[in-house]
Amino acid sequence: MTTGVAHKSSLGKDLIVYVCLLALAAIQFVIAYQNISTAQMFVRMLAVALIEAGLALLFFMHLSENRGLRWFVLIFTVAVLLGLQYGWTDSFRLIDGVPWAK
Amino acid sequence: MSQADFSIHAQVSRSEATEAMTAPAFRVPAKKMAMWLFIIADSATFAGCLVAYGFIRNSTPDWPRPFHGAAELTNVALMTLILLTSSLTMLLGVQTAQAGEKAKAFRWTLITALFGILFAALHLREWMGMIGEGATLFHNPWGTPLFSSLFFSITGLHLLHVTGGVIALFAVALKYQRGRYQADDLEITGLYWHFVDLVWMFVVPFVYLLNLAR
């Protein structure tokens, strides 16, 4: 049985992606030592992690070669991730109290 | 249009419809699609764990930041390097398998599994260090016990995936060498291995680097 899609992988491209991933991982360690608030640090680290994940998905997992599957994975994953965000207000309420309650 | 033309047109339409109904979704074979569905479901599991960790960290005053030594960070950096490199060796394994170079593919897959074992060993060494400092699932010397509960749960879940991946890599590589499995099977196992690597990209910043002592 074949996969149906012949991958146009090349060692050169994979090596470039690998070096980019290493560099992005190193950037996360640099951000950890920056003199910024935890919230700012979180946002920057999340941004770098998302870029890393995107590179791994597109090139290591070959999603760049299958447009339909790319949208399928993206829509399902984003829907799940968005669904998980409903509890943040409760998380803030636990530490700050309920600001609107008198 | 003659009766014969109608008949031919109907036959062509029927064969096109049959092809459309039986063709694999997104031109992806069923077993590869099954792996993608598993990856999507598993990403929801990890996302749930990390978001729960975020909720609890955000709502807990005086959250501990126990990682302070260069040795701890060097260990995490080394684990990251090993896991990323294992993804590259997995790619090489799949590429050589697709090129029909069976011996090379087998070797690269075994190297990937060995990287996985090395990663697990470093992870366990780190755990032993923390347990030695008094951290358990329900207690830690740095403050709220929730920290170590979440730390061991999230990193433990990831370690479980790495262990499962190593076993799968060995099993698939051996069966590939014996001719029972094809390059496709290596590729599908590779997808899982890249996913394990991808999850680590989120675990490192949120579980380790955001808990760096200042």
Chai-1 contact restraints between the chains, C-beta under 6 A:
chainA,res_idxA,chainB,res_idxB,connection_type,confidence,min_distance_angstrom,max_distance_angstrom,comment,restraint_id
A,T3,B,P29,contact,1.0,0.0,6.0,A-B,restraint_1
A,T3,B,D184,contact,1.0,0.0,6.0,A-B,restraint_2
A,G4,B,R27,contact,1.0,0.0,6.0,A-B,restraint_3
A,G4,B,P29,contact,1.0,0.0,6.0,A-B,restraint_4
A,V5,B,R27,contact,1.0,0.0,6.0,A-B,restraint_5
A,S9,B,Q95,contact,1.0,0.0,6.0,A-B,restraint_6
A,D14,B,L91,contact,1.0,0.0,6.0,A-B,restraint_7
A,Y18,B,L88,contact,1.0,0.0,6.0,A-B,restraint_8
A,L21,B,L84,contact,1.0,0.0,6.0,A-B,restraint_9
A,L22,B,L84,contact,1.0,0.0,6.0,A-B,restraint_10
A,A25,B,T80,contact,1.0,0.0,6.0,A-B,restraint_11
A,Q28,B,P205,contact,1.0,0.0,6.0,A-B,restraint_12
A,A32,B,L209,contact,1.0,0.0,6.0,A-B,restraint_13
A,A32,B,L212,contact,1.0,0.0,6.0,A-B,restraint_14
A,M45,B,P205,contact,1.0,0.0,6.0,A-B,restraint_15
A,A49,B,M201,contact,1.0,0.0,6.0,A-B,restraint_16
A,A49,B,F202,contact,1.0,0.0,6.0,A-B,restraint_17
A,A49,B,P205,contact,1.0,0.0,6.0,A-B,restraint_18
A,E52,B,M201,contact,1.0,0.0,6.0,A-B,restraint_19
A,A53,B,L198,contact,1.0,0.0,6.0,A-B,restraint_20
A,A53,B,M201,contact,1.0,0.0,6.0,A-B,restraint_21
A,A56,B,H194,contact,1.0,0.0,6.0,A-B,restraint_22
A,A56,B,L198,contact,1.0,0.0,6.0,A-B,restraint_23
A,F60,B,S87,contact,1.0,0.0,6.0,A-B,restraint_24
A,F60,B,H194,contact,1.0,0.0,6.0,A-B,restraint_25
A,M61,B,L191,contact,1.0,0.0,6.0,A-B,restraint_26
A,M61,B,H194,contact,1.0,0.0,6.0,A-B,restraint_27
A,N66,B,F26,contact,1.0,0.0,6.0,A-B,restraint_28
A,G68,B,F26,contact,1.0,0.0,6.0,A-B,restraint_29
A,L69,B,F26,contact,1.0,0.0,6.0,A-B,restraint_30
A,L69,B,V28,contact,1.0,0.0,6.0,A-B,restraint_31
A,F76,B,I40,contact,1.0,0.0,6.0,A-B,restraint_32
A,T77,B,S43,contact,1.0,0.0,6.0,A-B,restraint_33
A,V80,B,A44,contact,1.0,0.0,6.0,A-B,restraint_34
A,L81,B,A47,contact,1.0,0.0,6.0,A-B,restraint_35
A,L84,B,A47,contact,1.0,0.0,6.0,A-B,restraint_36
A,L84,B,V51,contact,1.0,0.0,6.0,A-B,restraint_37
A,G87,B,F55,contact,1.0,0.0,6.0,A-B,restraint_38
A,S91,B,F55,contact,1.0,0.0,6.0,A-B,restraint_39
A,S91,B,N58,contact,1.0,0.0,6.0,A-B,restraint_40
A,S91,B,S59,contact,1.0,0.0,6.0,A-B,restraint_41
A,L94,B,S59,contact,1.0,0.0,6.0,A-B,restraint_42
A,I95,B,S59,contact,1.0,0.0,6.0,A-B,restraint_43
